[in-house]
Amino acid sequence: VENHMPEVIIIDEIGTELEANAARTIAERGVQLVATAHGNTLENLIMNPTLSDLIGGIQTVTLGDIEARRRRGQKTVLERNAPPTFDILVEIKDWNTVNVHTNVANTVDKMLRKHPVASEIRSLTTEGTVTKEPHWNSNDKAPTRYTTAPKSEEPLSPTTNDKETSQFENKPIKILPYGVNRGRIFQVITDLDKTVTLVNEMRESDLVVTTKNYHRRGTEYLKRAEQMGKPVFVLRKNTTSQIEQFIRAVTKDHIDRQSTEFNKSSALLEVEEAISMVGQGKMEIPLRPQNSIIRRLQHKAANKRGLESTSMGRDPLRHVVIHGR
């Protein structure tokens, strides 16, 4: 993998622990991995100690009293140990039918907690078209919300003024790792509690992260990223400390940029409200304090509407005042 820099590797019939470990190592290098494994269903892999590492590995965990009561179950439970090697799993039912699990990590977690699991049945018709229909692993109806979910996870109902803010604050940054240990990135994201999502497709990503070794060779994959306008971040080493610095840097920059855009939108909306107040007969409407860049945008917006505006006060309380005609 290091020497030949492949973009896709296909493995047939993973059947041993050594092969499963090799598959995880390849996937963590950022290489697209396609493989088959012994077992008819996802449940078979979960119960197979040799191959369970492909779906994250299974470990026995003893819960505390509070967590056990929250889950309304036993204190000793099975949990997924790590991110799965494969994000998508396909069960072959027959020649023309497959069952697709599009999020292996989420599916495994639900299975271990005995929650209903949704998947997608895809069938090839005699006309050559593919049909898709949802499938549940039990006779239960699709749940709108699990009864074991804690009250703290109930979605909040923000007020009208808070909706835009909540959407802005929770917008994740999507990172595509290439040649970087995916498991380490996932662990760093979890430890730092950052709003980051790891993706597998270039078109879904906000940026690409790779190592100095991969970037120096200028692979076609990285050239495609640059052609698509995706920022490429290069780590000197594939270490946890380097990954942690990278995650801290990009999330801060992402939040700062989102904050700037949000402040611009709010400031210009405030100008529009002030203009409507001028139409109602008010002669001077002071706006909230802003930095010089946003104040300049507010002046331009007022000027376009034929109104005069001035800046008053001293930083950090300097603000724009809209004057009526």
Disulfide bonds with the S-S distance in Angstrom:
none
